Amino acid sequence: MRLNWWLNNGAVGGYGGITMPIAGMTDDFGFYSHPWAISHELLHGLGYGHGPDMDRVDHLIQQRFRRYQWFVADHPAFVPEALRS
Amino acid sequence: MLSTRRQPQRSRPRCRHANDTLPDPARRSHRCSPCPDAAALATAHHGRDRRRGRASHLAPQGVMDPPGLGVAHDSLGEVAPGRLALRVGERDPAGQRPTVYSRRALPLGIGLAIAGHGKLEVDEIGIRSILREGQVTWRRSSAGDDARLVVSPGQTYRVRVLAKNRTTYAAVWLERPARELRSLSLDASALTRCSFRWRDGTPPRKSAGISLIYPDGSQELSVTDTTVLLTNRRFVELGYWSSRRMRERRSVVEREPRLAPSHTALARRLPSGRKSTRGRRRCFGHRLEVVGHDARRRTDAQGAAERQGSQAVGRSPASERRRSTPATVCA
């Protein structure tokens, strides 16, 4: 799926790919954060329309992000994969 | 959503612990006399329990952490007013539903003892139950330094402790059984010891500090030549600030992911710190270095040497030097 970044504030997703505001990538360097609405737009790119089904899957994605953070909290010896030799 | 629906009144006399969400088999054998501590606490349950029609009583000063963690507040005098009592949920043996049926109130160990560093004053404690997310957090405040933790006997809890004394800061993550939560103690050999120093040529600083971002919290350190951080976490986000004069705006270096110094070789591959001008002053000309003394690695090496016995005598001087040289991470 094609991912574009633009200077607008809004985000757009569809079958052709998704377009995200570049500020979502550059304004937050938190290791546990991710660009705003990227999962929502990603689901649009996968064919989901607005509705309960999309909300449910989006909720699962957000939950997965949160659980990753708590997994790291539970394992103090954790080192991100990118930093392992 | 939280539920405040109360359980309907029954005609027969009720146990005064009826608000506890004991599993049914246990509830049938439940008696009041063995568990007086539980009666002194009002319980808070997550809204999921609404489906089962259980009573939920939200304490006026209670705090609700992320779903499933019940926090209790004293209502009957067991804990002095204004002090906090926490109640941590555990898994229902019959299923995955988080339940609360703790019966014993323990005074929370508001202190962390680390061998060789004495007792540190705890600033913050986070306690997690079996749930995958969230924790109950206690922070030191002017309201009171005392807290009682209601736990389930036999249950193991994950605890995060941020503590400090004059120059030593500690950030440790432990997993301890309920009976050991009364007093928290650690061996320093299990921790990485970090100190901090300015790069040569850095202009003198009037004050400086470090922000450490953890996945479940954060900590602020005041940096001097004698500041030491003890931690068992290997990966943190670190940012720091400094000012040359009083009332000067802080020069801030943006936080970035960082490894504890025992991973020196890896950390040196990281790009140098991103500079920000958030304080309207550029941060050129100074860099903070984190110096690590990994007691755990030395201990492992010593243990291996002891196991090898006489073979350790033939160690090369180079390996000796590597073992004794502190690791440095350039920020």
Interface residues (C-beta under 8 A of the other chain):
Chain A: F29 G30 F31 Y32 Q63 R66 R67 Q69 W70 F71 V72 A73 D74 P76 A77 F78 V79 P80 L83 R84 S85
Chain B: R128 R132 E133 G134 R158 R160 V172 W173 I213 Y214 P215 D216 T231 N232 R233 R234 F235 E237 E254 R255 E256 P257 L259 H263 A265 L266 A267 L270 R274
